[in-house]
Amino acid sequence: MLRGKTVLLGVSGGIAAYKIPNLASMLVKNHADVHVLMTEHAENFITATTFESLTGHKCIIDTFDRNFEFKVGHVALAKRADVLLVAPATANVIGKMAHGICDDMLTTTSLACQCPKIIAPAMNTRMYESPILQDNLEICRRYGMTVIPPAAGHLACGDTGSGKMPEAEELFDYICQAIQYPKDLMGKRILVTAGPTRERLDPVRFITNHSTGKMGYAIAKAAARRGAMVTLVTGPVALPAPRFAQVIPVESAREMFEAVTSLAGEQDAVIKAAAVADYRPARVSTEKVKKSEEDMDIPLERTDDILAWLGEHRKEGQFLCGFSMETENMLENSRKKLRKKHIDMIVANNLKVAGAGFGTDTNVVTLITEGMEEALAKMSKDEVAHKILDRIFPL
């Protein structure tokens, strides 16, 4: 995932330093070249040996360490770095980074770095909420640094509130967001729908389908990683929300329709990956509903056709992509759908092969446009997502 990338981890003196070895291990397992810089105070919470064992590199603390390569250390590391994450970032280190104070290896290297810089504040709630600290964070943002909002919870000092450093998984996501892919979709606005919808029959029962939302979520995540401004309209799923996308939860097909139609005009592309429940209970008299509940013969009517509406109301230059799940005549039926809905591309799902369809981490699809038909081999849904984006926004 991060092969060929050099990641600098700056560890300052806070109790949250105990989380960073896990992050270093995650980065190494994803093939990043990881170097750790520590402040002297950080040694009170964790040892350099821990990081050296995990990364295979000397953990640098002293700017003038002579037991090191004959290079200007902070400059050499800064030149190689693809990203610098300072975590935990104490109020002291944040103040130094905001004002260009370089009195140790971490702050000196930070100033020399021209790569993306990410700061994860971790401190007592009163310190974090201090106007001085907030001003320093704003200065860091103004200089282009990314500040990860701290979590709220029980702190090591015994207080409860903001100032808790996020877990390693969240820090890893921020690093990947910064360097995993080129930002070739920067400035593009993409709307993605994902997951199932539910149509209520009564207070207990509803109509839905087997969609898990994995394909739509993979597209939203891939587009965000490549710099796009992503809005994800999602039905009920059991997936964590993509961290760098705006997420709009809905339940019914009507709610999804209203969300999409209100946002579509602002988008460069709309990708409908949701598997909408096609029918909802018809509006009937109370007497008929009661009778229907007795024999389970509840009258239904079709839900709103989101793709058809998009095809009829597209703005100039907008790309529309839909999905087609067919059990027979997959290509023929998908082409008919492409033309009938007046959209640009259909992603036809092959439900008859292993490793494809609902709930899997892989997929087997064919990308269909008016003049192109490309059958993809079985690959992860993340890889399929990038293939779809490559066709929508060719270089």
N, C-alpha and C positions, 0 to 999 in steps of 0.2 A: 504493500500500500504506500509506504514512504521510502521505497528503495531509492538510493541516491540523494536523499535529503539529509542535511545536517541540522540537528536541533540542539540549541543551547538551553539548558535549564539553569536558571539563577535561583538559588535557595538562600533566603535570608532567615534571620533568627526568630522564628515563631514555632509554636507547638505543631502547627499544621505541616511542618516539614516532614512529619512521619508519613504523609500521603505520597510524597514524591518518588520514593523507590518503586512503588507500584506503577506510577506513570512512566518512569524510566524503563521499567520492564516491558510495559505495553508498547512503548516506542521501539525498543530493540526488537521485539517479536514481530513488529511490522516493518523491520529492515531499515529503520532510521539509524544514522550515525549520531550518537548522543554524547554530548559533553556537558559536564556539570561544573558550575561555578558556585562556590559557597562563600558567604561572609564568615568572619571569625565567630560571630555570635551564633550562627547556624550550627557550629560544632557542638554547642551545648545541648542540641536536640537530636542530632544524627551524625554519624561518622562519615568521613570521606571514604573510608574503606567500603562501606555499603555501596556507594555509587560506583566506585572503581570496579567492584566485583560484577555489578550489573552491566556496566557500559563497556568495560575493557579499556577505559581511558583514565588517565590520572585526573583526579578531582582537584581543580585549581582553587586555591584560597588566597595565597600570597602573591601580590603583583610582582614581587621581585624574587620569586622562587628560582634559585639557581639550579635546582635539580630538575631541569626541564629542558626542552629543545632550545637551541640557540636562535630564538626568534623573539621579536617583540610580541609576547604572548597574547595580549588583549587585541592587538591588531590582527594577528594571524587567525585567531578564532573568529573575530568579527568578519573577516573577509570570507570565511568558509560558511558562515551561518546562513541558513535559509529562514530561520525564525528563532527568536529569543522569547522564552517564557520565564517570567519572574514569578515564582510561586513557592512558598507564601511570600507576598510582598508586604513588608512591614511599613508602617507610617514613615519610618526613618529612610528606608530605601526609596519609597515613592517620592519623598521630598527631594532626595538627591537626584533621581531621574528627571524630575520636573525642572530642576534648576541647574543641571549640568555639573553637579558636584561629583568628582571622581577621586575617591580616597581608598578604594579597594579594587580587587580584580573584577568583581561583578559590575560595579558602577562604571568603571573605566571601559570595560568591554561593551557595556550597553551603549555608552555614548559613541563608541567607534562603529557600532553596528548600523548598517543601512538596510537591513532586512526588516520584515514585520516584527513588531514588539508587542507582546501581550503581558498584561499585568493582572495578577490575581490577588487582590487585597485580602489580608487576613489579620484581624486584630479585634480588640475589645469594641463593643458597640459604641461607646461614648467617643472613642478615638476615631472610629470610622465616620461617625456623624459630625465630627468636628468640622466647622467651616474651613479651617485651614487645610485639613486633609482633603476635603471636597474640592477646594480651589486647586490643590496640587494635582488631583486626578483630572480636573478639567484642563489644566495645562498639558498634562500628558496626552489627553485626547486631542487637543489642538495640534500637538506635534505628530499626530497620526498613530499614536499607540492605541491598542484595543484594551479596554478595561472590562474584565469579567465581573459581573455583579456578584457580590458575595451572597451566600445563602443565609437564611435566618434560622436560628436554633439555639440550643444550649451550648455555650462557649466554655472553653477550658477554665476561664476565670470564675465561672459560676453564674455569670449573667446569661440572660436570654435575649436575643435580638439579632440584628444584622452584623456581619463581620466574620461569619464562618466561611472558610474556603471551600469551594465545591469539591466534589469527589474527583478522583483521577480520571474517570470516564468522561466527565464534562471538560476537563482540561485537555484531554486527548482530542475531543471533538473540535475545540478551538484551534488546536495546532493543525489538524487536518483541514479545517476550513481555510486556514491561512495559506497552506502550501501544497496540499495534495494535488490540486489541478490548476492549470492556467486559468485565469479569469476571462475566458473567451466569451462569456455571456454577460459580462458587465454591462449594466444599463438596460438589459432586456427584462421585460415584465411578463411573467409566466403564471397562468392560473391552472392548477391541477385539481381534479376531483379524484377522490379515492374512497374505497371501502363500500360497504353495502348501505342501503337505506331500509328503513322499517316503516311499514304501513299498519297502523293499529286497527285491529278488528274490534277490540273491546278493551277494557282496562287491563286485561291479562295477556291476550294473544296478539300476535302481529305477523305479517308476511315479510319475509326477508329472503336472502340468498346466502351462498357459502363464501362470498368474498371476504378476504381478510384485510384487504387494503395494502398488501405488501408491494405490489407493482406500482401503485400510485405513490406510495410513500418513498419508494426507491427513486422515482422520477423527481419528486420534489427535493429530495436530499441531493441528488446528482446535480440538479439545476442550481441549487443554492451553493454547492461546493464550487461551481464554475462561475459564480459571481452574479447570477440572476437574482432579481427581486421576485420571490416566489410567494404566491398565496395558495394555500392548500385548503380546499373545502372537503371535509371528510365526514363520512358517516361513522357509526359506532364501531370502533375497532379496538383491539387489545395491543396496540403498538405505541411506543413512545413517540411523541410528536417530534418531527425534524426540528432541530434546535434553531436553525437559521432561516426558517420560513414563517410567514404569518399563517396561523392555523385558525380556521373557522369551522367549528363543529356543528353538524346538522344531524337530524334524525330521519325525517321523511323525504320522499322525492320532491315534494313541493318546496320544502325548505331548501333543498339543494338547488332546485330550479331558480328560486328567488335569489339565492346567494350568487349563483353563476351569472344570471342575467343582470344583476346590479353591478357586477365587477367586470364583465367581459369587455366592455367598451374601452377599458384602460389598458388592455393586455396586448402584447406582441404575439403571444401564442396562448391557446387554450388546449389543454390535453385532458380529455375526459376518460379517466381510467376507472371511474366508479362503476360498480355493477348495481344499477338501480333496480329496486323491486318494481316490476313493470305494472303492477295492478294495486289499486287501493279500494277500500270499501266504497260502494256507491252511496250517494245520499238518498236514503229511503225513509219511509215513515217508521216511527217507533214500533208500531205493531208488527211491521214486516221484519224489523231487526230482531225483535223478540222471537218471532217464528224461526228466523234464520239461525239464531243461537241454539235453538232446540235441535235442529237437524243439520247444523254446520253448513247450510247452503246459503252463505252470505254473498249477496250480489256485489260484483266488483266492476270497476271501470279502469281504463288505462291511465297511467300517470303522465305527467307532462314530458314531452320529448325534448330533452336538453340539447342534444346534437342538432336536431332539426331547427330549433330556434336559433342556435349559433350560426348555422349555415345561412339562414335567412337574414340575420342581422349583423353579419360580420363587418368590422371596420376595414378600411382599405389597408392592404399589406399584412393583415392578420393571418396567422397560420392556425388551422383547426385540425386537431388530431383526435380520433376516436378509437375505441377498442371494439373488437368483434369476437364473440365466443360462440363458435358454431360446432355442432356435433356431426354435421354432414354438409357436403358441398362447401367446405370452408372458404376457399378462394372465390368461388363464384358468388356466394351469398355476401361475402365481405365487399366485393367490388360493387354489387348492387347497392349495398348500404352506403358506400363511398359516394356514389352518384346521387342517390336519393336524398342524402342529407346535405349535399353540396359542401363537402369538407375536403381537406387537402390530403390527408393520409389516414389509413386504417391500419391498426395493428391487430392482425388476425391471430388469435390464440389457438393453438392446437391442443385440444383437450383429450386426444386419443393416444398420446405418447407419455411415457413415464417422465416425471420431473417437470411437468407443465401444468398450468391451470391454477386453481384456487389453493392457497395455503402452503405452496411449495416455496423454497428459496431460489429455485431455478425456473426458467421458462423456455418455451420453444415457440417462436412467433415468426410471422411473415409480415414484412412492412410493405404496404401496398399504396401506391399513388396512381394517378391516371396514366402515367407513362413508365412506371417502375414496379417491379415485384422482387423483393429480396427476402429469401428464406434464411433465417439465422439458425445456426446450430444451437444446441442446448447450452445455455450459459446462465450465470447468476442473474437475478433480477436487477442488481446494481449495474451489471454490464449491459443488459438489455436497455436500461434507462439511458445510458450514455449513447448507445446506438441510435435510439429514438431522437435524442437531442441533436446528434450529429446530422441527422436527416432533416430536422426542422431548421437548424441553423448551420448550413454547410459553410466551411471556411472559404 
